[in-house]
């Protein structure tokens, strides 16, 4: 059977954007306050002048003549200063009041109250300020919840293998332990140690990938062969669950970071194996469009809930809160980050009883070779 070889060259999505929008908003805010205080000054002069003329007309005061002009200027300045301060205080209270709420909100965030929200003003500047603050507070609140969940989940996931290793290590110290039991316990210790290593690797991988903003170490490699290798690496897991693997026979070449993309397929396959129905089939497909290469990994099972779909790529999030399944909630977050570094996307669908994860990698051009 003749197979085709396709090429995929990923785009580099990192582009630096100068914060022109922020500068424009700041300039607008400065202009507003400049106009405001100019109006205050004009109003102050008008009030003082009108008041002086009115009092002079009533005979209450007499405006200074040329011989007392210096005294008049000093008095005029002092009166203008006093009236200006009072007027500025009164007129500035309303426009500056939102900043008092902003300071209060920031203080609440500083002290760990992430429920703080702002609703200040209806002008475009203050509305954008409120929206930005509320988005920040929401993100901090979600991060704190995820952090708390991570501590609980990670502690649970780490404690289980550690307890197993400790328990079986104590049993190995028994002098009367049969050789077959000794081998069995050693296998369990090795398995649990590997489980700890995998969890640690995920945490370290997430920390390393999060620091990346530019894709590096780009090479061309056989994508189909890479996926097949990942399937073989996880063979023990899917065989234990009685799963069958169905894979596209075509050969596809891809240009990208080979090591990072390998983590994508391992995490997606591991997730599919973990949640697939016992004895079912996992379908792996690669399709090509003029603009992209799409890798799909599907497992039979119940449809992923709407809430889980929205949060499934968040760090530390686990749809299974019962801890019935192993994991730290980092695998799919790593997948999402790596794919976005390659300028691609990850989507979730449900077709014919299968949950389908689709990774789309953009390409410049694709051609089939015999």
C-alpha positions in Angstrom: 0.0 0.0 0.0 1.4 3.4 -1.0 1.3 6.0 1.6 1.7 9.8 1.3 4.1 12.0 3.2 2.8 15.4 4.1 4.7 18.4 5.4 3.6 20.8 8.2 5.5 24.0 9.0 4.1 25.7 12.0 4.0 29.5 12.2 5.7 31.4 15.0 2.9 33.2 16.9 5.1 35.4 19.1 4.8 39.0 18.1 5.6 42.0 20.4 2.8 44.5 20.6 3.6 48.1 21.8 1.0 49.2 24.4 -0.4 52.1 22.2 -3.9 51.5 23.6 -2.7 52.0 27.2 -0.8 55.2 26.2 -3.9 56.6 24.4 -6.1 56.0 27.5 -3.5 57.7 29.7 -3.3 60.7 27.4 -7.1 60.9 27.4 -7.2 60.8 31.2 -4.5 63.5 31.4 -6.5 65.7 29.0 -9.7 65.2 31.0 -8.1 66.4 34.2 -6.3 69.2 32.4 -9.6 70.5 31.0 -11.3 70.0 34.4 -8.8 72.0 36.4 -8.7 74.7 33.7 -12.5 75.0 34.1 -12.0 75.2 37.9 -9.5 78.0 37.5 -11.8 79.9 35.1 -14.8 79.4 37.4 -12.8 80.6 40.4 -11.7 83.8 38.7 -15.3 84.5 37.5 -16.7 83.9 41.0 -14.1 86.2 42.6 -14.5 88.9 40.0 -18.3 88.8 40.1 -18.3 88.8 43.9 -16.0 91.8 44.0 -18.0 93.7 41.5 -21.3 92.9 43.3 -19.9 94.0 46.7 -18.4 97.2 45.1 -21.8 98.0 43.6 -23.5 97.6 47.0 -20.9 99.8 48.6 -19.7 97.0 50.9 -16.1 97.2 49.6 -14.1 99.7 47.6 -11.9 98.4 44.8 -8.3 99.6 45.2 -7.1 102.5 43.2 -3.7 102.7 41.5 -2.0 103.8 44.8 -3.0 100.6 46.5 -2.6 98.3 43.5 0.0 96.0 45.3 -2.3 95.5 48.3 -5.2 94.9 45.9 -3.2 92.2 44.0 -2.2 90.5 47.3 -5.8 90.5 48.6 -7.1 89.4 45.2 -4.6 86.5 45.1 -5.4 85.4 48.7 -9.1 85.4 48.0 -8.7 83.6 44.7 -6.5 81.0 46.4 -9.1 80.4 49.1 -12.1 80.2 46.8 -10.0 78.1 44.3 -9.2 75.5 46.9 -12.8 75.2 48.1 -14.1 75.1 44.5 -11.5 72.5 43.4 -12.2 70.3 46.4 -16.0 70.4 45.6 -15.6 69.9 41.9 -12.9 67.2 42.1 -14.8 65.1 44.6 -17.0 63.4 42.0 -14.4 62.7 39.3 -11.7 61.6 41.8 -14.1 59.5 43.9 -13.6 56.4 41.6 -9.9 56.4 42.5 -10.8 56.0 46.2 -12.9 52.9 45.3 -9.9 51.7 43.2 -7.5 52.1 46.1 -9.9 50.3 48.4 -10.3 47.4 45.9 -6.5 47.1 45.5 -6.2 47.0 49.3 -8.7 44.2 49.5 -6.8 42.2 46.8 -3.6 42.9 48.7 -5.1 41.3 51.8 -6.4 38.2 49.9 -10.0 39.3 49.4 -10.4 38.2 45.7 -14.2 38.8 45.8 -13.5 42.6 45.4 -15.2 44.1 42.3 -15.4 47.6 41.0 -18.3 49.4 39.3 -17.1 53.0 39.0 -18.4 55.5 36.5 -20.0 55.2 33.1 -17.3 56.9 31.0 -15.3 54.7 28.7 -12.1 55.2 30.7 -13.6 54.3 34.1 -15.6 51.5 32.6 -12.4 50.0 31.1 -10.7 50.4 34.4 -13.5 48.6 36.2 -13.5 45.8 33.6 -9.8 45.4 33.9 -9.8 45.3 37.7 -12.7 42.8 37.8 -11.0 40.6 35.2 -7.8 40.7 37.4 -9.7 39.9 40.6 -11.6 37.0 38.9 -8.3 35.6 37.6 -6.7 35.8 41.0 -9.8 34.2 42.6 -9.7 31.4 40.1 -6.0 30.9 40.6 -6.4 30.8 44.3 -9.1 28.2 44.0 -7.0 26.2 41.6 -4.0 26.5 43.9 -6.0 25.3 46.8 -7.4 22.4 44.7 -3.8 21.6 43.5 -2.5 21.4 47.1 -5.3 19.1 48.1 -5.1 16.9 44.9 -1.3 16.9 44.8 -1.0 16.0 48.5 -3.5 13.1 47.9 -1.8 11.9 44.8 1.7 12.0 46.4 0.6 10.5 49.6 -0.8 7.3 48.0 2.4 6.0 46.3 4.6 7.1 49.2 2.4 5.1 51.7 2.6 2.1 49.3 6.4 2.4 49.0 6.8 2.7 52.8 4.5 -0.2 53.5 6.0 -2.7 51.0 9.6 -1.6 52.0 8.8 -2.6 55.6 7.5 -5.9 54.4 10.7 -6.6 52.4 12.6 -6.4 55.7 10.9 -9.7 56.9 13.4 -12.5 56.8 10.7 -15.2 56.2 9.3 -13.4 53.1 9.0 -15.9 50.1 11.0 -15.0 47.0 7.9 -14.6 44.8 6.4 -12.1 47.3 9.7 -10.2 47.4 9.6 -9.8 43.6 6.0 -8.8 43.7 6.6 -6.1 46.3 9.7 -4.8 44.5 7.6 -4.5 41.3 5.0 -2.5 43.2 7.7 -0.2 44.7 9.2 0.4 41.3 5.7 1.1 39.8 4.8 3.6 42.6 8.2 5.2 42.3 7.7 5.7 38.6 4.3 7.2 39.4 5.9 9.8 41.6 8.5 10.5 39.0 5.8 11.1 36.4 4.0 13.5 38.6 7.1 15.4 39.4 8.0 15.6 35.7 4.6 17.1 34.9 5.0 19.8 37.5 8.5 20.6 36.2 7.4 20.5 32.6 4.5 23.0 33.3 6.9 25.3 35.1 9.4 25.2 32.2 6.8 25.6 29.5 5.1 28.5 31.1 8.3 30.5 30.9 8.5 30.0 27.1 7.0 32.7 24.8 9.0 31.8 21.7 9.2 28.3 20.1 12.7 27.0 19.9 14.6 23.9 18.8 12.5 23.6 15.6 13.2 20.5 13.4 11.4 18.5 10.8 10.3 15.0 11.9 7.9 12.2 11.1 4.8 13.0 13.0 3.1 9.7 12.3 6.1 7.8 13.6 6.2 10.0 16.7 2.5 9.2 17.5 3.1 5.5 17.0 6.1 5.7 19.4 3.9 7.3 22.0 1.3 4.6 21.6 4.0 1.9 22.2 5.3 3.8 25.3 1.8 3.5 26.8 1.2 0.0 25.6 1.1 -1.5 29.1 -1.5 0.9 30.2 -3.9 0.3 27.3 -3.4 -3.4 27.3 -4.2 -3.6 31.0 -7.6 -2.0 30.2 -8.2 -4.3 27.2 -8.3 -1.4 24.7 -7.7 -1.5 21.0 -5.8 1.1 19.1 -6.9 2.3 15.6 -4.4 4.5 13.8 -4.1 6.2 10.4 -1.6 4.5 8.1 -0.5 7.6 6.2 2.8 9.2 6.9 2.9 12.9 7.8 6.0 15.1 8.4 5.8 18.1 10.7 8.1 21.0 11.5 8.1 22.0 15.1 9.6 21.3 18.5 9.7 17.5 18.5 10.2 17.0 22.2 7.3 19.4 23.1 4.9 17.8 20.7 5.8 14.4 22.0 4.5 15.5 25.4 1.2 16.5 23.7 0.5 13.1 22.3 1.6 11.3 25.5 -0.7 13.4 27.6 -3.7 13.1 25.2 -3.2 9.4 24.8 -2.8 8.9 28.6 -6.0 10.9 29.2 -7.9 8.9 26.5 -6.7 5.5 28.0 -7.6 6.7 31.5 -11.2 7.6 30.7 -12.0 5.1 27.9 -14.6 2.4 28.6 -13.0 -1.0 29.4 -12.5 -3.1 26.3 -13.3 -0.2 23.9 -11.3 1.3 21.1 -9.2 4.4 20.9 -9.1 6.1 17.5 -6.1 8.1 16.4 -6.4 10.0 13.1 -4.4 12.6 11.2 -6.0 14.7 8.5 -4.7 17.5 6.3 -6.3 20.7 5.0 -4.6 23.3 2.8 -4.0 25.4 6.0 -3.4 22.9 8.7 -2.7 19.4 10.0 -5.3 18.0 12.5 -4.5 15.2 14.9 -7.5 13.6 16.6 -7.5 11.2 19.5 -10.9 9.8 20.5 -12.0 7.5 23.3 -15.3 5.8 23.9 -17.2 7.1 27.0 -19.7 9.5 28.4 -19.7 13.0 26.9 -17.5 15.5 28.8 -19.8 17.9 30.8 -20.1 21.6 29.8 -18.5 22.9 32.9 -15.6 20.5 32.6 -15.1 21.5 28.9 -14.8 25.1 29.9 -12.1 24.4 32.5 -10.4 21.3 31.3 -7.3 23.1 30.1 -6.8 25.1 33.3 -3.9 24.2 35.5 -4.6 21.8 38.3 -8.2 21.4 37.3 -9.6 17.8 37.5 -13.1 17.0 36.4 -13.0 13.9 38.6 -13.1 15.4 42.1 -13.4 11.9 43.8 -9.7 11.1 43.0 -10.8 7.8 41.5 -8.4 8.5 38.6 -4.7 9.3 39.0 -3.4 12.7 37.9 -2.5 16.2 39.0 -4.6 18.2 36.6 -1.5 19.4 34.6 -1.5 17.1 31.6 -4.1 18.9 29.5 -2.8 22.4 30.6 0.6 21.3 29.3 -1.0 20.2 26.0 -2.8 23.6 25.6 0.3 25.6 26.3 2.5 23.6 23.9 -0.1 23.7 21.1 -0.5 27.5 21.5 3.3 27.9 21.3 3.1 26.2 17.9 0.3 28.6 16.8 -2.3 25.9 17.0 -5.5 25.1 18.9 -7.0 22.2 20.9 -10.7 21.5 20.6 -13.0 19.0 22.2 -15.9 17.3 20.5 -18.3 14.4 21.0 -19.2 12.1 18.0 -20.9 8.7 17.9 -20.1 7.9 21.6 -16.5 9.2 21.5 -14.9 12.1 23.2 -12.6 13.6 20.6 -9.6 15.9 21.3 -8.5 17.6 18.1 -5.1 19.3 17.8 -4.8 21.7 14.9 -1.3 22.8 13.8 -1.0 25.5 11.1 1.1 24.9 8.0 2.5 27.0 5.2 2.1 24.5 2.5 1.5 20.7 2.2 2.4 18.4 -0.6 2.0 14.6 -0.9 4.9 12.6 -2.1 4.8 9.1 -3.4 
